[in-house]
Amino acid sequence: MKVLVTGTSKGVGKAIALRLHEAGHSVVGCSRSEADAPFEHIAGIDFRDSKTFDRLFPVLGGCDGLVNNVGIAFDGLLATQGEKSIGDVLQVNLINTLVLTKHYVRRRLDKGGAIVNISSIIGIRGYAGFVAYSASKAGLDGATRALAREIGPKNFRVNSVLPGYVRTDMSAALDEAQLSQIARRTPLGRLASVDDISPVVEFLLGPNAQFITGQSIVVDGGITI
């Protein structure tokens, strides 16, 4: 299976790509920056600018799966957040993620494929300081369900994975006391790790999930119960 994973220079995206690569899949990763990786990686892909997607078009149609992982977040109250940062979050996490997905679907209409969107529990639970991020991820989950219905007849499956708090650069705005509090509130007693997320993505891409579509799978240790 050949899979395109976006945002693979670090964090969850890199962990997903490495997991798929080690399982024997052909992986193409992409990000804005160069990455030291054992899989094919395409640099210069900036989700603030969909024109950079041109570099992905030569490989996009040959990919059996697409993992929309790229995402950004800015911590700050909406009342004081700049319009540019609000726009960037929505542009990267939702609008241009849908634009890339559109290009993928158009190139796979005669073959079908599997799409996994990396969302967040923040899209289903409100957290102060993450209004734009929450809106972008809630929108991505809504798009997951609508697209699953829209292109299911063309042999596409579309699902999303909603991680809990993961110790990556995305959670850097939280201090150790806040992270410890989140771990205490989690029934399984810890934060999520990238290795909790990647097996779920691998499952949803593979044949054992061939009758699963339009679902949002929460991977959060129970914190949203």
Buried (B, 14 or more C-beta within 10 A) or exposed (E): BBBBBBBBBBBBBBBBBBBBBEBEBBBBBBBBEEBEBEBBBBBEBBBEEBEBBEBBEEBBBEBBBBBBBBBBBBBBEEEEBEEEBBEBBBBBBBBBBBBBBEBBBEBBEEEBBBBBBBBBBBBBBEEEBBBBBBBBBBBBBBBBBEBBEEBBEEEBBBBBBBBBBBBBEBBEEBEEEEBEEBBEEBEEEBBBBBEBBBEBBBBBBBEEBEEBBBBBBBBBBEBEE
